[in-house]
Amino acid sequence: MCGRYMFQPDKNPEIKRIYQLAVDNGYNPKIGEVFPTDETALIVAGERQVKVVGMKWGFPGFKAGQSIINARSETVRQKSMFAQPFRNNRCVYPTTGFFEWSKSKQKYKFNFSNDPETLFIAGCYNYFEDVPQSILFTTEPNESMIEIHDRMPLILAKNQINSWIYNDEFANEFLSNAMPQLVSQEEK
């Protein structure tokens, strides 16, 4: 599961550029630690190229006040809540790392290194009462995650963003791709 992540424009030039694109487009994405239901910067399909927007993280749940923030990549095509948004509205979460908690409730931050590198997470969005809301995809953990948690985000390389958003064949195949190895850091 991925329940929180970081978005640090002050510590990463690429994230700073993404943040500025969102602001220039009239959005106000949360910076720092991003929680479910926060407005977050997302990369989505534009007319001729990708664009950056702001969007609430989480689909409405089945109970009042509940949010569904993740979808399992293995079943996204079969679940009625996610199948159509996956086909038509794929997006990418730009982050500077994400958090997971171990069974003993220890918080860990994950990224490619201990620096706030740009890490892209695959997702999709849908409209609820004409308001777009997003979820991110999780997959089976690799060796770098399995000791901490039984799920990990579906992570894209920067050069895979356009393919994820625009290419259905790529997106369908990517749902079962092996994930990159990550570094974990205990958070205090």
C-alpha positions in Angstrom: 0.0 0.0 0.0 1.3 3.5 -0.4 -0.3 5.7 2.1 1.8 8.9 1.9 4.6 10.3 -0.2 6.8 13.4 -0.5 6.6 16.2 -3.0 9.6 18.5 -2.4 10.0 21.3 -4.9 12.6 23.0 -2.7 14.9 20.0 -2.7 14.6 18.7 -6.3 14.8 20.9 -9.5 12.6 18.5 -11.6 9.9 18.5 -8.9 10.2 22.3 -8.7 9.5 22.6 -12.4 6.5 20.2 -12.2 5.2 22.2 -9.2 5.5 25.4 -11.1 3.7 24.0 -14.1 0.8 23.0 -11.8 0.7 26.5 -10.2 0.9 28.1 -13.7 -2.1 26.0 -14.7 -4.1 27.3 -11.7 -3.6 24.5 -9.2 -2.2 24.5 -5.7 -0.7 21.0 -5.0 0.4 20.1 -1.5 4.1 20.3 -0.9 6.0 18.3 1.7 4.4 15.1 3.0 1.3 14.4 0.9 -1.6 12.6 2.6 -4.7 10.9 1.0 -7.4 13.4 0.0 -4.7 16.2 -0.5 -4.6 18.0 -3.8 -1.5 16.6 -5.6 0.4 17.4 -8.8 -0.3 14.9 -11.5 1.0 14.3 -15.0 -1.9 13.6 -17.4 -2.7 13.5 -21.1 -2.9 16.9 -22.8 -4.0 17.7 -26.3 -0.6 17.1 -27.9 1.7 16.4 -24.9 1.4 15.6 -21.2 0.4 18.4 -18.9 0.6 18.9 -15.1 -2.6 19.4 -13.1 -3.7 19.3 -9.5 -6.1 16.7 -8.3 -7.4 15.1 -5.1 -5.7 11.8 -4.2 -8.4 9.2 -3.6 -11.6 7.9 -5.1 -14.7 8.0 -2.9 -15.0 4.8 -0.9 -18.1 2.7 -0.2 -18.7 4.3 3.1 -19.2 8.0 3.9 -15.8 9.7 4.4 -13.9 6.7 3.1 -11.2 7.2 0.4 -9.7 4.5 -1.8 -6.2 5.6 -2.6 -4.6 2.5 -4.2 -5.5 -0.1 -6.7 -3.8 -3.5 -7.2 -2.1 -3.5 -10.6 -2.9 -7.3 -10.9 -6.7 -6.7 -10.8 -7.2 -3.2 -12.1 -8.5 -4.3 -15.5 -11.2 -6.6 -13.8 -12.4 -4.3 -11.1 -15.3 -2.1 -12.3 -14.2 0.9 -10.2 -10.8 0.9 -11.9 -11.1 -0.7 -15.4 -12.5 2.3 -17.3 -10.3 4.9 -15.7 -7.3 2.7 -16.3 -8.2 2.4 -20.0 -9.0 6.1 -20.5 -7.4 8.3 -17.8 -4.0 7.1 -16.8 -1.8 9.5 -14.8 1.6 9.8 -13.1 2.4 10.9 -9.6 5.7 12.8 -9.4 7.2 12.3 -6.0 10.5 12.5 -4.1 9.9 9.2 -2.3 7.1 7.4 -0.5 6.5 6.0 2.9 5.6 2.6 4.3 5.2 1.2 7.8 6.5 -2.1 9.0 4.4 -4.5 11.0 6.1 -3.0 14.1 4.8 0.4 13.0 8.2 1.8 12.1 8.0 4.4 9.3 10.4 4.1 6.3 11.0 6.4 3.3 11.8 4.8 0.0 13.5 6.2 -3.0 16.4 5.3 -5.4 18.9 6.7 -3.0 18.8 8.7 0.3 18.5 11.9 -1.7 15.1 13.3 -2.8 15.3 12.0 -6.3 12.3 12.1 -8.6 10.3 8.9 -8.4 7.2 8.5 -10.7 4.3 6.4 -9.6 1.7 5.1 -12.1 -2.0 5.7 -11.5 -5.3 6.7 -13.0 -8.2 9.1 -12.3 -11.9 9.4 -12.8 -14.6 12.0 -12.4 -17.0 11.9 -9.4 -19.8 14.5 -9.6 -17.6 16.2 -12.3 -14.6 16.4 -10.0 -11.5 14.5 -11.0 -9.9 12.3 -8.3 -7.0 9.9 -8.6 -5.5 6.7 -7.3 -2.1 5.1 -7.6 -1.3 1.5 -8.4 0.5 -0.9 -6.3 2.2 -4.2 -7.2 4.0 -7.2 -5.6 7.1 -6.0 -3.6 10.6 -6.7 -4.8 13.5 -7.6 -2.5 14.0 -3.9 -1.5 10.5 -3.7 0.0 9.4 -7.2 1.0 10.8 -7.1 4.5 8.9 -3.9 5.2 5.6 -4.3 3.3 3.7 -6.7 1.1 2.9 -4.1 -1.6 4.9 -1.4 -3.4 3.9 1.4 -5.8 4.1 0.7 -9.6 7.1 2.8 -10.4 7.8 4.3 -13.9 11.1 5.6 -15.3 10.9 9.1 -16.6 11.2 7.9 -20.2 8.1 5.6 -19.7 5.7 8.4 -18.7 4.4 9.2 -22.2 4.0 5.5 -23.0 2.1 4.9 -19.8 -0.3 7.7 -20.5 -0.8 7.3 -24.3 0.0 3.7 -25.2 -2.6 1.1 -24.1 -0.4 -1.9 -25.0 2.5 -0.5 -23.0 0.3 0.2 -20.0 -1.3 -3.3 -20.0 2.1 -4.9 -20.2 3.6 -2.6 -17.6 1.1 -3.7 -14.9 3.2 -6.9 -14.4 6.7 -5.4 -14.8 9.4 -5.9 -12.2 10.0 -2.9 -10.1 13.4 -1.1 -9.6 15.4 -1.7 -6.4 14.9 1.0 -3.8 16.8 2.3 -0.8 14.9 2.6 2.6 15.6 5.1 5.3 14.1 4.8 8.8 12.1 7.9 9.7 12.0 9.3 13.2 
